[in-house]
C-alpha cells in the first residue's frame, strides 16, 4: 500500500494519504447511508420529538450527513 501511494510512513507510524479516498468513495457509493440511518434517526427523533442528525467532525467543522426534522 505504501509503494502504491495509499499510505505514508512517519517513523513507525503509517498515515493514510488522500489517494485512499478512492476506496472510501467506492464503499460509500455502494450503500445509501441515509437509507440505513433514517429508521434509527426517526426512532430517536420520535421519543423527545426533536430533530436527529448524523454528523462527523472534520477538524473544527461538523459535516452533516443525514437529518430527520422535528415532528410538526
C-alpha positions in Angstrom: 0.0 0.0 0.0 2.9 2.4 0.8 4.5 1.9 -2.6 1.2 2.5 -4.3 0.8 5.8 -2.5 -2.2 4.9 -0.4 -0.4 5.2 2.9 2.7 7.1 4.0 5.1 6.5 6.9 6.4 8.7 9.6 8.8 6.8 11.7 7.0 3.7 12.9 3.5 5.2 12.1 1.5 4.7 9.0 -0.6 7.6 7.8 -3.5 7.5 5.3 -2.9 9.6 2.2 -5.5 11.3 0.1 -5.4 8.6 -2.5 -7.2 6.2 0.0 -10.4 8.3 -0.7 -10.9 6.3 -3.9 -11.5 3.2 -1.8 -13.8 5.1 0.7 -15.8 6.7 -2.1 -16.4 3.3 -3.8 -17.6 1.9 -0.5 -19.9 4.8 0.3 -21.4 4.8 -3.2 -22.2 1.1 -2.8 -24.6 1.8 0.1 -27.1 4.6 0.8 -26.2 5.9 4.2 -29.4 7.8 4.6 -31.5 4.7 3.9 -29.6 2.7 6.6 -29.6 5.5 9.2 -33.0 7.1 8.6 -35.2 4.5 10.6 -32.9 4.8 13.6 -32.9 8.6 13.4 -36.7 8.7 13.2 -36.9 6.4 16.3 -34.6 8.7 18.2 -36.4 11.8 17.0 -39.9 10.5 17.8 -39.0 9.9 21.5 -38.3 13.5 22.5 -40.0 15.0 19.4 -36.9 16.9 18.4 -34.7 16.6 15.3 -32.0 14.0 14.9 -28.8 14.4 12.9 -25.8 12.3 11.9 -22.6 14.3 11.5 -18.9 13.8 11.6 -16.3 16.2 12.9 -13.8 17.5 10.4 -11.2 19.5 12.3 -13.4 22.3 13.7 -16.4 21.8 11.5 -19.4 19.4 11.6 -20.3 17.8 8.3 -24.0 16.8 8.5 -24.6 13.6 6.6 -28.2 12.9 7.3 -31.0 14.7 9.3 -34.5 13.9 10.4 -36.5 17.1 11.0 -38.7 17.5 14.1 -42.3 16.4 14.1 -44.7 19.2 13.4 
